[in-house]
Amino acid sequence: MNSPASGTARTLVAGVGNIFLGDDGFGVETLRRLAREELPPSVELVDVGVRGVHLAYQLLDGWDTLVLVDVTARGGEPGTLYLIDAATPGEPASGEGPAPLDGHRMTPDTVLALLGTLCAGTGAAPPRRILVVGCEPDCLDEGIGLSPRVAAAVPGAVRMVTELVRQEAAV
């Protein structure tokens, strides 16, 4: 994995998901493929998997931008890619109130809520920009491997993330 350079805007790209639940492994697979790309030295890749609490604590280390890569059910066709700016009101949508703090079932919304609490308690600053590169899932049943349409979306997600981190590094 890449190690961020000091003195520059730092970007953390986090692959989120459970590889044992079909398309939920999208974020982890995309991150695996991103590791082959030539990325700016200010970018760090982290395979979070289902360790949302770990991600929240890692974000206390002073990141300028967070890019979460995960499945995102928004009602589109399976394999549809989304770029969501978490600073936009209602994005990503939760609407169900606070989720329980279960370290193995934390959604990105829950991680970001926990991050807000941790920052308030420690005086740390959250990332100034939080983006989600999401993919509409087809199948979240138990089993290893992405469905064909979600697997076909991975190269597009890699391109999307690569472009985002290069833009962030140029700022």
N, C-alpha and C positions, 0 to 999 in steps of 0.2 A: 504494500500500500504506500501511497505517497505521503510525505511528511511536509507540513506547511512551512514556508519560509517566514522568518520573522520580519517585522517592519512593513508588511504588505497586507492588503485585505485578505482575510483568511476565510476560506469556504470549506464547510464540512458537507460531504455528500453521504447520506445514510440510506443504505438499503434495508428496508423493513419488510418483515413477513415471515411466515411459517412454511418452510419447504415441504412439510408433510401434509399440507392442505391445498394441493393442486396449484391453482393460479395465485394463491397467496404468496407463493415463492417468487413472484415477479420482481420485487424489489431486490431480493438477494441475487437472483440471476442477472439482472441488469447491472448490479454492482460488480459481479464477477467479470462481466464483459468489459465494464469500464476500466477495470484494472489493467487491461491490455492497451488502453489508449494513452497517448502522450498528453498529459494534463499539466497545467501551470503548477509550479512548485508550491504555490499558496493553497493548493487543494489537497484535502485529505479524504480518503475513502474509508468508510467504516461499515462493516456488515453487522447491523444491529440485530437482525433476525427478529426475535420476540422479546428482546431485552430493552424495553422502553425506558425503564428506570435508569439503566446504564446510559442511554442516550441523553436523558435529561441532565444527569450529572456531568457528562462530557461537555455539554453545551455551556457549562459554567466556566470553561477554559477560555472564553473570549473569542467567539467566532463572529465574523461580520455577516456571513450568509450561511443559511442552512438550506440544503436541497434534500428533501425527503423523497425517496422513490418507493412507491407502494401501489397495491391495487386500490382502486377508488371506484366504488359502485355509485354511478351517477345516472344510470338509466340509459346509457348509450349502447351501441353495438359492442359486443365483446371484442377486445383488442383496441378499442378507441383510446388514444392517448390524450391526457389533459395536462395543462399547465395551470396550476392554481396558486395564486398569491395569497398566502395566509393572512396578509394584512387587510385584504378586502373583506368588508363586513359580510358575514355569512359563509365565508370560504375558509377552510372546508367546513361543510355543514355538520353540525352535531345535533342541536335541537333537543336533545334528550336529557339535559342537565348533566351534572358531574358524573363521570364514570368511576367505578370503584378502582382503587389502586391495586390492581393485580399485576404484578411484574411480568407475567407471561401473556397478558391479554390487554395491553395498553394500546389504544389507537393513537395515531398521531395527534388528534385533538387532546387526548388525555395527557400525552407527553408534554405538549405545549402548555397546558394548564398547570401541570406539575412544575415546569420550568419557571412559569411566572411566580409561583409560590417560592421556589428555591431562590430565585433572583431577589425577591423581596426580603427573604430571610438572610441572604449573604451579602447583599449589596452588589452582586455581579450584574452585568448587563446582558440581556438576551440578544441574539443575533438581530441586526437591524433589518434584515430581510429574510423571510422564510417562504420558500417555494416548495410546492409538491408537484412532482412529476408522477402522475397517476395513470393507471391503465384499468379500463373496464374489464372485470373478470368474467369468465365464462363458467368456470367450475371451481368451487371452493370445497369440494368433498375431500375426504381423506384419500391420500395417495400422493406419490412423488411425481413431479413433472408438470409442466405447463400445458394447457390446452393448445391446440394448433394455432388458434387466432391470437392468443396472448403471447405465445412463443414468437409468432411472426412480428409482434409489436416491439420486441426487445431491441432490435437494431435501431428502430426509430427513437426509442427512449434513450439509447446510448448517444445518438446524435444530438438529441434535445439537451441532455445533461452536459455533454461536451461543449456545445455552443453557449449554454448558460454560464458555465464556470469560466470559459474564456472571456465572455463579456464582463463578468464580475472581476476578473483579474485585471482587465484593461481599465477599470474605473479608478 
